[in-house]
Amino acid sequence: MEEHRHITIYDIAEKLNLATSTISRALKDHPSISDKTIKKVKKTAEEMGFVPNTLAAGLRGNKTKTIGVLIPTITQPFLSSLISGIEITARKSDYSVVIMQSHDSYNDEVNMARSLFKSRVSGVICSLAMETKNTSHFDQFSANNVPLVFVDRVPKGYNTFRVVIDNYAAAYKAVKHLIDQGCKRIAHITTGSEFGHLYNERKRGYIDAITEHGLTLDDNLIITLKTMTYEEGVRASNKLFDLKPIPDGLFAPGDLLAVSAVQTAKKRGIKVPEDFAVIGFNNDPISEIIEPNISTITHPAEKMGSAAASIIIDNIEKRREDEAKEITFLNTEVLIRESSKKL
């Protein structure tokens, strides 16, 4: 079987008896080439099945028009929506997107950042791994003027662009809703490193809402997890339900943990929301499927992805020299559903 061979500009030049430089310029609509020759070259290229090697061209010009996206996982609905926003915006400017998953591993994140840098991506969008405490592996991008945007899970104090929501205010609103429903012993499940991740801001919002409304802050009601999985949520919920008395409310930093708490409560004969009111975070599809429906906080994931991609593209195309800035989306809302309606 004959091996498939890609058509090159040399093949077109040979067929038309023209110089390769003429073919190259014609394909780029160079003004030094006549309209007649440009049409003839493009027609022949199409007939021969010529496909421009944009990657090679990008590497020669140090511009691959590729945005590297480094995220914990594509399986979380929030991150899937984030990627959708990135891809839609990138496509409008003829940029492609390469996605890598760290699976919340610091070592994987370091290796993948190195791989993206070696691939000469035009820019990088990252949501940090849960294990990440040191972000020096991103210095290679900053040092070489490769635009870098952190989204959602962002490092504290790193001088680059960040796209976030006000996690503190969103958490405060969630806990205040539970207080307004009459909850007195509100638990909180948290996760992540102490490196300034969003979960720390949500925990801070929880603590301030508790103390500022005259409730007692009980350390036994705060459970810290290493990973935000359904199984870990079940273990945390059982630990809370073993307390005497049990908590009468829960603010979970993600809908998956909220779901695990509701299902564990039902298995133990605890009524939701009568005995135990629950509110989650993200407005994932699962929050509307489960019975009772989960109250939650909206999270503009697709808009955040679009904003991050726009920052990358604007930085490249317009050669912006702006100082790094943070974009904060304030449009989070409490969606009140069955799991927290006590009144």
N, C-alpha and C positions, 0 to 999 in steps of 0.2 A: 504493500500500500504506500502510495506517495505521501510523504510528510507534508502537512499543510504549511505554506509559507506566506507570511504577511507581505502584501504589496508595499513597496517603498517608493519614494520620489525618484529613485534611480530607475525603477521600472517604467515610470511614467515618462521620464526624460528620454529613455531609450526608445519608447514607442513613438514619441512625438518628435524625436531628433532635436531636442532642446537641451540647454544646459540645466543641471540640477538647481543651480541658483535661480534660474528663471522660473522653474517649477515651484520652488519654495516661495518665491515672492508672489507669484500668481495666486497661490493658495491663500496667501495672506492679504490679497487685494492691494498689493503695493502700487503706489501711483506711477512708478517707473515702468510698469507693464501695461500694455494696451488692453482695453476692454475685450477685444476680440480674442487675444491670447489667454486672458483670464478665464473667459467662458469656455474656450477649447480645453484648457488644462483641467478645469473643474469638472467638465463633462466627461473627459477621459478618466479622471480619478474616480468618479462615481461608477463608471462602467467597469473599471478594473477592480472595484471593491476596496479602494484605498481608505484606510482609517488613520487619521493623524495620531501620532504617539504624543499625547498631551503630557504624559508623565515625563518623558525624556525632554520634551521642550521646557517643561517647568523646571526640571533639575538644572538644565543649562542656564536658565535665567534665574535660578534660585527661587522660583515661584511655582509651586505645584498646584495651586488653587485647590488645596485639600485642607479641610479642617479636621484635626484629630480630636476625638471626644473620648475622654477617660472617665468612666463612671463605675460605681460599685457593681451594678447588675442591670440588665435590660428587663428583668422579670417584674420589677416593681412598677405598678401602673404610673406612679408619679414620674419615674425616670423614662418610661416609654413615651409619655406625653412630652417630656422635656426634649427628648431626641427628635420627636416629630416637629416641634417648633424650630429646632436647629436645622433640620433637613429642608423644611419648606423654605425658610429664609435663605439658606445657602444655595439652594437650587435656583432661586430667582436671580442670583448673581453668578450663576455657572460655577459654583463651587461644589465639590464632592465632599462626602463625610466618611471618615474612617472611625469605627467605634471599637473601643477596647474596654473589657471588664476587669476590674481589680478584685472582685468578689470580697471586698472589704479587707484585702491583704495588703499590708504596707510594702512587703517585698515585691509582690506582683505589680503594684502601682509604680514602684521605682523602676522595674525592668521595662514596663510598658511606656513610661515617660521617656526612657532612653531610646526605645524602639521608634517612638514617634519623632523624636529629635533626629535620629539617623535617617528617617524617611523624608526629612525636610518638609514636614507639613507647614502650611502657611500660618497656622495659628492653632491654639489648643484651648479646649473648653474642658474643665475638670470639676467633678464633684468628689470630694476626698473620700478615701477608704476609712472605715471605722478605726482601723489600727494606726492610722497616720498621726504621728506626733512631730515629725521633722519634715519640713517641706523643701529641703535644700536641693532635692532632685529636680525641682522646677526652675532652679537658677539658670540652667543651661538655656532655657527659652528666653528669659529676661536678658541674659548677657548677650544674646545674639539677635535681639530685637524681634523675636517671634512673639506676636501678641498672645497673651495668656489671660483667660477669664475663669475665675472660680464661680461656681453656681451652687446655691443651696448649702451644701456642706463646704464652708469656706474657712481658711486659716485666719487666725487673728493676727493682724499687723503686717501681713505680706503685701508689699507695695505693688499691687496690680489691680486689674478690674475685678469687681465682684458683683454678682447679681443675686440678690437675696430678698426675702420678705422680712417683715419685722416679727421675728419668731417670739420675742418677748411679749409684745402686745397681743399677738394671736393666742398665746398660752394664757395670758391674763384674762382675756375675754372668755376662753373656754372654761376656766375655773370659776370665774364670776357667774357664768351661766349655771353651773352646778350649785353654787351657793344660793343663787336666786331660787333654785328649785328646792331649797331647804336642806341641802347636804351639809353635815357638820364635820364628818371624818372623811376627808377626800384624799385618796391615795394617788400616787403618781409613779409610773414606770418610766425609767430613763435609760439611756444607753450612750455609748460613745466615749471617746477619750476626753481628757480635760484640756484639749488643745483649742478650745474656742468653737467647737462645732455647734450646729444649730440646736442640738439637744440640751446643751448647757443653758442656752437662752430660754428655751421652753421651760426648763426646770426653774430658772430664775423668775419667770413670769408666774409659775405655779406658786412658788414660795411667797412672792410679794402679794399675790391675790389672797392667799391664806392669811397672812399676818395682818394685812391692811383691812381685812374684814372681821378682825377680832377672833379668828379661829386659832386653835392651838396647832403649832407645827410639830408633828410627831415623826421622828426619823424612821420609825418602824413602818410608816406608810409610804416610804420612798424606796422602791426596789430598783437596783441598778443591774442592767444586763450587759453581757459582752457583745451579744449579737441580737438584732431585732428580728427574730423568727417566731413563727406561730408556737413552736414547741417551748421556746424560752418564755413566751407570754403565758402559756398554760402553767409552767412552773412558778412564775411570778404570781399569777392569780391564786394558785393554791396556797402559796405562802401568805398572801393577804387574807384569804378566807379561813386560815388556821388561827388568825388573831381573834382575841376576845376583848371587845366586840369587833365584828368585821367592819371594814369601812363601808360607808353608805354612798360613796361616789368614787369615780376613777377618771383621771385625765390621762389618756394614753397618747404618746407622741406620734403614733401612727395607727391607721385603721386596722392593720393586721393584728396588732396587739389588743386593740379594742375588741375585735371579733373573738380572739382567744379568751379574753376575760368574760365576755357574754356567754360563750358556749361552756366555759368551765363553771360559771355561776349556775347555769341551767342544769348541768349534771349534778351539782351539789344541792339542788333544790332551792337556790336563792333566786328570788324574783327580781327581774329587770324590767322596769326601773324602780319598782316599789321599794325593794330592799337595797338595791345597788344600782345607782345611775351611772351611765358610761358615756363619755365623749371621746372621740378619736381625733385624727388629724390627716388631712390630704384629700378627703372626699373621693377615695378609691371606689371603683365599681362595686366591690364586695360589700361596702357599707350599706348599699341599698338592697342587696340580695338577701342578707341574713335577716332572720326574725328574732327579736325586733330590729327594725332598721337602726343603724348606728348614727347618732348625732356626731357631727364632725366639723372641722375647719376647712374651708375651701383653700386651695393652693394653686396659684396660676402657673402651673408647670409649663404649658406650651408657650405662654407669653415670656416666661423666663428664658426658655430655650431660644426663642426668636430674638430676644434682646441680646443674649450672649453672642449669637451668630452675627448680629448686626454690628456689635462692637468690634469683633474680629475683622469683618469685611471693611468697615469704615476705617479701621486702623491701617489696613493694608492699602486700600485703594486711594485713600485721601492723605496717606502719610501723616496721620495725626500725631502731634507731639503733646497731646493733653496729658496732664497729670492723672495718675490712676484715680478712679472715682468709684464710688459704690452706688448702685442703683437699688433702691428699696421700693418694693411694691407693697403698698399699704392696703390693697383691696382684698384682704382676707375677711371672711365672714363666718359667723357661727351658723351652721345649718342644724336647726333643731328638729330631731326626729324622735322616734318612739323610745330609744334607749335611755333618754334623759328626762323625758317629760313626766315629772312627778306631780306637778300642779296643773 
